[in-house]
Amino acid sequence: MPDDYLDGFSVAAWAEGWARTLEGPTRPLTFVAVRDGAIVGLCRVATPSRDEDTGGVFAEFVAVYVSPDAWRSGIGTAMMSHALDRLRRDGWQAASLWVADGNDRARRFYEELGFRLDGARSVHRPSGASEVRMRLPLAGPA
């Protein structure tokens, strides 16, 4: 996300929004990674995907964050692998995610997990960042 968007983030508002999400009737799958008593990773998955063109058979990774001091430690891979195993067990046909266009580091990470660009493009409304969608088949044709 663009720096000016992230600089405008309010931790209190973000925490309040997460509390509402986690207490709501359609709780997304949410996983956290903890190291030395601190949360260093977060993964949230919408089931089904919010994208209308996925036919209700895709799950969508909505948020995948790892603290920079935990990058390249295996935490992101472990969270994603755990979430993908759960999605396969639950019978989802595919998983998708949106990544900021130009975020090559994140794209390489997702590609290492098997995600591929599917040609869809969008604009992240809150930040104005251009995004591309990636997809990973989980079961059957996707």
C-alpha positions, 0 to 999 in steps of 0.5 A, spaced: 500 500 500 502 507 498 506 510 504 501 516 505 495 511 506 499 507 511 501 513 514 494 515 515 492 509 519 489 509 526 491 503 530 485 504 535 480 505 529 484 498 526 483 495 532 476 497 533 474 494 526 477 488 527 473 487 533 467 488 529 469 483 524 471 478 529 465 478 533 460 479 527 455 474 524 460 472 518 466 471 522 472 470 516 477 465 518 483 468 521 489 466 523 495 469 527 502 467 528 505 469 535 513 469 537 515 471 544 508 473 546 507 478 540 503 477 534 508 477 528 503 475 523 496 475 521 492 472 515 484 473 514 480 469 509 473 470 506 469 464 505 466 465 500 470 470 496 468 477 495 469 477 488 462 476 484 466 472 478 468 467 482 461 463 483 461 462 490 466 457 490 473 461 491 475 463 498 479 469 498 485 471 502 483 478 504 489 480 509 496 477 509 501 481 514 507 479 517 511 484 521 518 486 517 522 483 523 519 476 521 520 476 514 523 470 511 523 466 517 517 462 515 512 465 519 508 467 512 509 460 509 506 457 515 500 461 516 498 461 508 499 453 508 495 452 514 490 456 511 490 453 505 490 446 508 483 448 512 480 451 505 482 444 502 479 440 508 473 445 507 472 443 500 473 450 496 475 449 489 480 455 489 483 461 493 484 468 490 488 474 493 489 481 491 496 484 491 498 491 489 501 492 482 508 492 483 509 489 490 514 484 487 516 481 493 509 479 495 508 476 488 514 472 488 512 469 495 505 468 493 508 465 486 512 460 491 506 457 494 503 456 487 498 462 486 498 465 479 496 471 476 489 470 473 488 477 469 483 481 473 485 488 475 482 493 480 483 499 484 484 498 492 478 503 493 481 506 500 488 507 498 487 508 490 493 503 489 492 498 483 491 491 484 492 484 480 489 478 482 492 471 483 489 465 484 490 458 486 486 451 484 485 447 491 480 442 488 478 440 481 478 445 476 478 452 478 
